[in-house]
Amino acid sequence: MKFLFLIGAVQGLFLSLALFFKKEKHGKFLSLFLFLFTIELFTEFLAIDVKSKADLTYFNIPLFLLENAIFLLYGPVFYFYVSFVTAEKEKLKRKDIFHFFPFIIFSLILIGIFIHIALTGLENLKESEDTKGEIIFSAITNISFYLQVLVYIYFSRRAMNRYKNRILQSFSDIHKISCRWLSILIYAISFVWAATFFSTLCSITFKETAANIAINVFFIFVVIMFFSIGYFILLMPDVYGKIHSEFKEDSVKNEKYKKNFIDDKKKREYISRINKALNEDKLYLESDITIRQFSESTEIPSHHLSQVLNDAFGKNFYTFINEFRVEYAAKLLSENPSANILSVCFQSGFNSKSVFNDVFKKFKGFTPSEFREKFSSRMYKKIK
């Protein structure tokens, strides 16, 4: 078990360095997150040989104190990672330092504790029993850690939801940019939080041997999970530069128009332009069309376009465009039931057959193949 922690720490160090040098700015935060976890694995490797206070040294005490302090970094670092991936942030601001105040304050307290140990001597520490104050301090530390991480999981979840709403308002194809893996990672962090809380309860409630087994099994699972996700992200192509530039360009343009009121006459004119772009120009057949490109084609400011789609049609850009694509695909299948599904998929503006199947079923209640079969059977009954 001891060397599994060491192997995990070495793997973590390699992976965090690879992410730091390969990925964009958001990858730096994931790299830091995994590096913090690597430090924890290394301290757990050292802790296996520390059976009691008698085994403490001036080398391992700072590492154990550091392990306690870095608990307060997990939440902010992960939240900033999510914020950069979802384009909530482009760079850190001065006020962001407040997120690290709990870590800074707690680190100063731990430095004071280490100085006290150095001044009073290590032998006094080894011979002393845990005082009531130390037990209370440990309890406060654990409670603070769990509460802080829970708060940042909530912040990360909210940032993810805002991102989903933004891409639905801006893109017609979200398959590659939906960040499902990030949602899974947030759920994984939530599970780790719950499991850590459970393992802490085990260490208090059950015998030490049973608690250690539970904690070790949990650590192995977390190591496998985190490193699997890390390697997946490392090998994943970086598609978020385009999204960030799209959001940034839209925000700059929208700043000019967002306070403008759209009167009824202007709204009717916009609706007419939108209908022309769809019914005559068939812009929905352009597979990668975004709201900015649609805005440029119709000469409607993207902020106004989004507002009209929501107010007049009750839909976001993604739903609006894909409804037209599905209707067009249904028309092709109706006119030619023997048509190749993949061919209809690309003709209708979709880039992927799996996405075509999912979107078609969402709006029609059937997959394209099922729709074709039902339409063909109805045609056969009419002929018969």
C-alpha positions as CSV (number, residue, x, y, z in Angstrom):
1,M,0.0,0.0,0.0
2,K,2.8,2.4,0.9
3,F,4.4,2.2,-2.6
4,L,1.0,2.6,-4.3
5,F,0.9,6.1,-2.7
6,L,4.5,6.8,-4.0
7,I,3.6,5.6,-7.5
8,G,0.5,7.7,-7.4
9,A,2.5,10.8,-6.3
10,V,5.1,10.3,-9.2
11,Q,2.2,9.9,-11.7
12,G,0.6,13.0,-10.3
13,L,3.7,15.0,-10.6
14,F,4.2,13.9,-14.3
15,L,0.6,14.6,-15.2
16,S,0.5,18.0,-13.5
17,L,3.7,19.1,-15.3
18,A,2.3,17.8,-18.6
19,L,-0.9,19.8,-18.2
20,F,1.0,22.9,-17.1
21,F,3.2,23.0,-20.2
22,K,0.7,21.7,-22.8
23,K,-2.7,23.2,-22.0
24,E,-3.9,26.8,-22.1
25,K,-4.4,29.0,-19.1
26,H,-7.3,27.0,-17.7
27,G,-5.0,23.9,-17.8
28,K,-2.7,25.6,-15.4
29,F,-5.3,25.5,-12.7
30,L,-6.1,21.8,-13.3
31,S,-2.3,21.2,-13.2
32,L,-2.2,23.0,-9.8
33,F,-5.2,21.0,-8.5
34,L,-3.5,17.7,-9.4
35,F,-0.2,18.9,-7.9
36,L,-2.0,19.7,-4.6
37,F,-3.4,16.2,-4.7
38,T,0.1,14.8,-5.5
39,I,1.5,16.5,-2.3
40,E,-1.3,14.9,-0.3
41,L,-0.4,11.5,-1.8
42,F,3.3,12.0,-0.8
43,T,2.4,13.0,2.7
44,E,0.2,9.9,3.0
45,F,3.2,7.9,1.8
46,L,5.2,9.3,4.7
47,A,2.4,9.0,7.2
48,I,2.3,5.2,6.9
49,D,5.5,5.0,8.9
50,V,4.3,7.5,11.4
51,K,2.4,5.3,13.9
52,S,2.5,7.8,16.8
53,K,4.0,11.1,17.9
54,A,7.2,9.3,18.6
55,D,7.8,9.0,14.9
56,L,7.5,12.7,14.1
57,T,10.6,14.5,12.8
58,Y,11.4,18.1,11.8
59,F,11.2,16.8,8.2
60,N,7.7,15.3,8.2
61,I,6.0,17.7,10.5
62,P,6.0,20.7,8.0
63,L,4.7,18.3,5.3
64,F,1.8,17.2,7.6
65,L,1.0,20.8,8.4
66,L,1.2,21.7,4.7
67,E,-1.2,18.8,3.9
68,N,-3.8,20.4,6.3
69,A,-3.3,23.8,4.7
70,I,-3.7,22.7,1.1
71,F,-7.2,21.4,1.9
72,L,-8.3,25.0,1.7
73,L,-6.9,25.4,-1.8
74,Y,-8.8,22.6,-3.5
75,G,-12.1,24.6,-3.7
76,P,-10.8,27.9,-5.1
77,V,-8.3,26.3,-7.5
78,F,-11.0,24.0,-9.0
79,Y,-13.5,26.9,-9.2
80,F,-11.0,29.0,-11.1
81,Y,-10.4,26.1,-13.4
82,V,-14.1,25.8,-14.2
83,S,-14.4,29.6,-14.5
84,F,-11.6,29.8,-17.1
85,V,-12.9,26.8,-19.1
86,T,-16.4,28.3,-19.3
87,A,-15.1,31.8,-20.2
88,E,-16.4,33.3,-17.0
89,K,-12.9,34.6,-16.4
90,E,-10.1,35.7,-18.8
91,K,-7.6,36.6,-16.1
92,L,-7.3,36.8,-12.4
93,K,-8.2,40.1,-10.7
94,R,-6.9,41.6,-7.5
95,K,-10.2,40.9,-5.7
96,D,-9.7,37.1,-6.4
97,I,-7.1,37.1,-3.7
98,F,-9.9,37.0,-1.2
99,H,-10.6,33.4,-2.3
100,F,-7.2,32.4,-0.9
101,F,-7.5,34.3,2.5
102,P,-8.6,31.1,4.4
103,F,-5.5,29.3,3.1
104,I,-3.2,32.3,4.0
105,I,-4.6,32.7,7.5
106,F,-4.5,29.0,8.2
107,S,-0.9,28.8,6.9
108,L,0.1,31.6,9.2
109,I,-1.4,29.7,12.1
110,L,0.4,26.5,11.1
111,I,3.7,28.4,10.8
112,G,3.1,29.6,14.4
113,I,2.5,26.0,15.5
114,F,5.7,24.8,13.8
115,I,7.7,27.7,15.4
116,H,6.3,26.8,18.8
117,I,7.3,23.1,18.3
118,A,10.8,24.2,17.3
119,L,11.2,26.5,20.3
120,T,9.8,24.0,22.9
121,G,11.5,21.0,21.4
122,L,10.3,18.0,19.5
123,E,10.7,15.7,22.6
124,N,8.0,17.7,24.4
125,L,5.6,17.1,21.5
126,K,6.3,13.4,21.4
127,E,5.7,13.0,25.1
128,S,2.5,15.2,25.3
129,E,-1.0,13.9,24.9
130,D,-3.6,15.6,22.7
131,T,-5.1,18.5,24.6
132,K,-8.8,19.6,24.5
133,G,-7.7,22.7,22.5
134,E,-5.9,20.6,19.9
135,I,-9.0,18.4,19.5
136,I,-11.2,21.4,19.1
137,F,-8.8,23.0,16.6
138,S,-8.7,19.8,14.5
139,A,-12.6,19.7,14.5
140,I,-12.8,23.3,13.4
141,T,-10.3,22.6,10.7
142,N,-12.2,19.6,9.3
143,I,-15.6,21.5,9.4
144,S,-14.1,24.5,7.7
145,F,-12.6,22.3,4.9
146,Y,-15.9,20.5,4.2
147,L,-18.0,23.7,4.2
148,Q,-15.5,25.5,2.0
149,V,-15.3,22.8,-0.6
150,L,-19.1,22.4,-0.6
151,V,-19.5,26.2,-1.3
152,Y,-17.0,26.0,-4.2
153,I,-18.8,22.9,-5.7
154,Y,-21.9,25.0,-5.6
155,F,-20.1,28.0,-7.3
156,S,-18.7,25.6,-10.0
157,R,-22.1,24.1,-10.6
158,R,-23.6,27.6,-11.2
159,A,-20.8,28.6,-13.5
160,M,-21.4,25.4,-15.5
161,N,-25.1,26.1,-15.8
162,R,-24.4,29.7,-17.0
163,Y,-22.1,28.3,-19.6
164,K,-24.7,25.9,-20.9
165,N,-27.2,28.7,-21.3
166,R,-24.6,30.9,-23.1
167,I,-23.7,28.2,-25.7
168,L,-27.4,27.5,-26.3
169,Q,-27.9,31.2,-27.0
170,S,-24.8,31.4,-29.3
171,F,-24.2,28.1,-31.1
172,S,-26.3,25.8,-33.3
173,D,-24.0,22.7,-32.7
174,I,-22.9,22.2,-29.1
175,H,-21.9,18.6,-29.3
176,K,-18.1,19.3,-29.1
177,I,-18.4,22.2,-26.7
178,S,-21.0,21.1,-24.2
179,C,-18.3,20.3,-21.6
180,R,-20.1,17.1,-20.4
181,W,-16.7,15.9,-19.1
182,L,-16.6,19.0,-16.9
183,S,-20.0,18.3,-15.5
184,I,-18.8,14.7,-14.8
185,L,-15.7,16.1,-13.1
186,I,-17.9,18.4,-10.9
187,Y,-20.0,15.4,-9.9
188,A,-16.8,13.4,-9.3
189,I,-15.5,16.1,-6.9
190,S,-18.9,16.1,-5.2
191,F,-18.6,12.3,-4.7
192,V,-15.0,12.7,-3.4
193,W,-16.3,15.3,-0.9
194,A,-19.0,13.0,0.3
195,A,-16.6,10.0,0.5
196,T,-14.0,12.1,2.4
197,F,-16.6,13.1,4.9
198,F,-17.6,9.5,5.3
199,S,-14.0,8.3,5.7
200,T,-13.5,11.0,8.4
201,L,-16.6,9.7,10.2
202,C,-15.2,6.2,9.9
203,S,-11.9,7.3,11.6
204,I,-13.9,8.7,14.5
205,T,-16.6,6.0,14.8
206,F,-14.9,2.7,14.0
207,K,-11.8,1.0,15.1
208,E,-8.5,2.4,13.7
209,T,-7.8,-0.7,11.6
210,A,-11.2,-0.6,9.9
211,A,-11.0,3.1,9.4
212,N,-7.5,2.8,7.8
213,I,-8.8,0.2,5.4
214,A,-11.7,2.4,4.3
215,I,-9.5,5.4,3.9
216,N,-6.9,3.5,1.8
217,V,-9.5,2.0,-0.5
218,F,-11.0,5.4,-0.9
219,F,-7.6,6.9,-1.8
220,I,-6.9,4.3,-4.4
221,F,-10.2,4.9,-6.0
222,V,-9.7,8.7,-6.0
223,V,-6.2,8.3,-7.5
224,I,-7.5,6.2,-10.4
225,M,-10.4,8.5,-11.0
226,F,-8.5,11.8,-10.9
227,F,-5.6,10.6,-13.0
228,S,-8.0,9.0,-15.6
229,I,-9.8,12.3,-16.0
230,G,-6.4,14.2,-16.1
231,Y,-5.1,12.0,-18.9
232,F,-8.4,12.4,-20.8
233,I,-8.2,16.2,-20.5
234,L,-4.5,16.1,-21.5
235,L,-5.2,14.2,-24.7
236,M,-8.4,16.1,-25.5
237,P,-8.1,18.7,-28.3
238,D,-8.4,22.3,-27.1
239,V,-11.7,23.6,-28.7
240,Y,-12.3,26.4,-26.2
241,G,-10.3,29.1,-27.9
242,K,-12.9,29.5,-30.5
243,I,-15.7,29.6,-27.9
244,H,-13.9,32.2,-25.8
245,S,-13.2,34.4,-28.8
246,E,-16.9,34.1,-29.9
247,F,-18.1,35.1,-26.4
248,K,-15.6,38.0,-26.2
249,E,-16.5,39.4,-29.6
250,D,-20.2,39.1,-28.8
251,S,-19.8,40.8,-25.5
252,V,-17.9,43.7,-27.1
253,K,-20.6,44.2,-29.7
254,N,-23.5,43.7,-27.3
255,E,-22.2,46.3,-24.9
256,K,-23.1,48.9,-27.6
257,Y,-26.7,47.7,-28.0
258,K,-27.7,46.0,-24.7
259,K,-29.4,49.2,-23.3
260,N,-31.2,49.9,-26.6
261,F,-35.0,49.4,-26.5
262,I,-36.5,47.5,-29.4
263,D,-39.8,49.0,-30.4
264,D,-42.6,47.0,-32.2
265,K,-41.8,48.4,-35.6
266,K,-38.1,47.4,-35.3
267,K,-39.1,44.0,-33.9
268,R,-41.3,43.3,-36.9
269,E,-38.5,44.3,-39.2
270,Y,-36.1,41.9,-37.4
271,I,-38.6,39.1,-37.6
272,S,-39.0,39.6,-41.3
273,R,-35.3,39.5,-41.8
274,I,-35.0,36.3,-39.7
275,N,-37.8,34.6,-41.7
276,K,-36.1,35.6,-45.0
277,A,-32.8,34.2,-43.7
278,L,-34.4,30.9,-42.9
279,N,-37.0,30.4,-45.6
280,E,-35.2,31.9,-48.5
281,D,-31.5,31.8,-47.7
282,K,-31.7,28.6,-45.5
283,L,-28.9,29.7,-43.2
284,Y,-29.8,26.8,-40.9
285,L,-28.2,24.4,-43.4
286,E,-24.7,25.9,-42.6
287,S,-23.5,23.3,-40.1
288,D,-21.4,25.5,-37.9
289,I,-23.5,28.7,-38.0
290,T,-23.3,30.8,-34.8
291,I,-25.5,33.6,-33.6
292,R,-22.7,36.1,-34.6
293,Q,-22.6,34.8,-38.2
294,F,-26.5,34.9,-38.3
295,S,-26.3,38.4,-36.9
296,E,-23.9,39.5,-39.6
297,S,-26.0,37.9,-42.4
298,T,-29.2,39.5,-41.2
299,E,-27.6,42.8,-40.1
300,I,-29.3,42.4,-36.7
301,P,-27.1,43.1,-33.6
302,S,-26.6,39.7,-31.9
303,H,-27.9,41.0,-28.6
304,H,-31.1,42.1,-30.3
305,L,-31.3,38.9,-32.3
306,S,-31.1,36.8,-29.1
307,Q,-33.8,39.0,-27.5
308,V,-36.2,38.7,-30.5
309,L,-35.7,34.9,-30.6
310,N,-36.5,34.7,-26.9
311,D,-39.4,37.2,-26.9
312,A,-41.1,36.6,-30.3
313,F,-40.3,32.8,-30.8
314,G,-39.8,31.7,-27.2
315,K,-36.6,29.8,-28.1
316,N,-32.8,30.1,-27.8
317,F,-30.6,30.1,-30.9
318,Y,-29.7,26.4,-30.6
319,T,-33.4,25.2,-30.4
320,F,-34.5,27.7,-33.1
321,I,-32.0,26.6,-35.7
322,N,-32.2,22.9,-35.0
323,E,-36.0,22.8,-35.2
324,F,-35.6,24.1,-38.8
325,R,-33.0,21.5,-39.5
326,V,-35.2,18.7,-38.2
327,E,-38.2,19.9,-40.2
328,Y,-36.0,20.0,-43.3
329,A,-34.7,16.5,-42.7
330,A,-38.2,15.2,-42.1
331,K,-39.3,16.7,-45.4
332,L,-36.4,15.0,-47.2
333,L,-37.3,11.6,-45.6
334,S,-41.0,12.1,-46.5
335,E,-40.2,13.0,-50.1
336,N,-37.8,10.1,-50.5
337,P,-38.2,7.3,-47.8
338,S,-35.4,5.3,-49.4
339,A,-32.9,8.2,-48.8
340,N,-29.7,7.4,-47.0
341,I,-29.9,8.6,-43.4
342,L,-26.3,9.8,-43.3
343,S,-26.8,11.8,-46.5
344,V,-30.0,13.4,-45.1
345,C,-28.0,14.2,-41.9
346,F,-25.4,16.2,-43.8
347,Q,-27.9,17.8,-46.1
348,S,-29.8,19.1,-43.1
349,G,-26.9,20.9,-41.6
350,F,-25.8,18.3,-39.0
351,N,-22.1,17.3,-38.6
352,S,-22.6,14.0,-36.9
353,K,-25.1,11.1,-37.3
354,S,-25.3,10.5,-33.5
355,V,-26.1,14.2,-32.9
356,F,-28.6,14.1,-35.8
357,N,-30.4,11.1,-34.2
358,D,-30.5,12.7,-30.8
359,V,-31.8,16.1,-32.0
360,F,-34.3,14.5,-34.4
361,K,-35.7,12.3,-31.6
362,K,-35.9,15.2,-29.2
363,F,-38.1,17.2,-31.6
364,K,-40.0,14.4,-33.3
365,G,-40.2,11.7,-30.7
366,F,-38.6,9.2,-33.2
367,T,-35.1,8.6,-34.6
368,P,-34.8,9.4,-38.3
369,S,-34.9,5.6,-39.1
370,E,-38.0,5.1,-37.0
371,F,-39.6,8.2,-38.6
372,R,-38.9,6.8,-42.1
373,E,-40.3,3.4,-41.3
374,K,-43.5,4.9,-39.9
375,F,-43.9,7.2,-42.9
376,S,-43.2,4.3,-45.3
377,S,-45.8,2.1,-43.6
378,R,-48.4,4.9,-43.8
379,M,-47.7,5.4,-47.5
380,Y,-48.0,1.6,-48.0
381,K,-51.4,1.5,-46.3
382,K,-52.6,4.4,-48.4
383,I,-51.5,2.6,-51.6
384,K,-53.0,-0.6,-50.5
